[in-house]
Amino acid sequence: MEKRERRFLKLTILSISLMISAASAIAVTLPMIKNQFPEIDPATVESLVTIPSFTMMVFILLSTFIIKRIGKKNTVILGLSLALIGGVIPIFVTNFTIIYLSRFILGAGTGIYNSLAISLIGEYYVEEEQQKMLGYQTAFSTLGSSFVTFLAGILVNISWNYAYIVYFFTLPIIVMVLLFLPQDRQSDRSAHIEESSRPPKQRVNGMVIYCCLMMFVFFALIMTIYTKTSTLIVEQNYANQGFLGTGLTIASLLGALTGFVYGKIRHFLKEFTPVVALVAVSLAYFLIPYAKNMVVLTVILVFTFLVVGLFVPYMYDILLPGAPENSANLAVSLAMVACNLGSFFSPYIIRGLGMLFGNEQTTASYTIGGIIYLLMAVIFVIFNMNLKRKTVLAD
């Protein structure tokens, strides 16, 4: 493959991640939709943001079977096409039922190609190049989500329907995939599989289960920032409370920078990468209740998002080579479902932990989260020590 083609391939694979987290971009339209459809229950209107998560989880799991039938490139095109259709339908209709159904379609489409945003990196790149690409993937996902959310906030001033124009950004990604993503590389093996009566069995191992559990807990706790911080600043009577949305956006955008240097950091920290990330997030959680003003809080949030950008790509970095043979797509799919489930159940888990520790105050949510992150760091140290010992014994 020529140098120019390799660059286009990299850009194409990374572009697949740009709209993965775009479902929540239209949250800004909810007040206007509530006004236009006063007969619709407000909770139902609010669910327009969360509905895609449900169908996304279902189709992330189904994507493994879809890939078997039509191949990876066609699966990406199918998923992106459905996401495009589901995303833009609300621009052209005023029927709430159709708008509601379109969000299901958006989630289904996103779920179909979601796991391939990671597994394609594992297929085309190895070692340090793979680490760099996984870091870039996290950055592209964050930047894409932040950009379309920002743009939707501008377009909603014209009309709430116009905010859904942001989903047209899926179209150039489809074109790039059509032009620059090769057909499945393992065509010879695929032909053999079709001729064989027994396709390769998809399975999981200890590494897959370990990664899924760690990512479930991590995302269940990290959502505290989104679900509890607004309550915290009200309870502690911060000045300029309206700045929180801007502060989170700034933190998210700056956090994306970590993705671009993840490969170098991973090379330096090696297996201690998640340990450093978890200890740093733990420290941030201990400090958040004592921020006292929006400036300090924003600085802590920026620091938190910077180190979050180390943990997520590292998990996929060990998951891809650690998954059983022929099961990378299934492993990535399960990890993504674990992330979504952790985010979805976060409020209930945080509340349950508060009841368990006998303290349901908002500040306690961060303290408990900080303690659990420290325990996770210890688990990673023990896990890495055992892994090294097994490697030595094997040699």
Secondary structure, 3 states (H helix, E strand, C coil): CCHHHHHHHHHHHHHCCCCCCHHHHHHHHHHHHHHHCCCCCHHHHHHHHHHHHHHHHHHHHHHHHHHHHHCHHHHHHHHHHHHHHHHHHHHHCCCHHHHHHHHHHHHHHHHHHHCHHHHHHHHHCCHHHHHHHHHHHHHHHHHHHHHHHHHHHHHCCCCHHHHHHHHHHHHHHHHHHHHHCCCCCCHHHHHHHHHCCCCCCCCCCHHHHHHHHHHHHHHHHHCHHHHHHHHHHHHCCCCCHHHHHHHHHHHHHHHHHHHHHHHHHHHHHHHHHHHHHHHHHHHHHHHHHHCCCHHHHHHHHHHHHHHHHHHHHHHHHHHHHHCCCCCHHHHHHHHHHHHHHHHHHHHHHHHHHHHHCCCCCHHHHHHHHHHHHHHHHHHHHHHHHHHHHHHHHHC
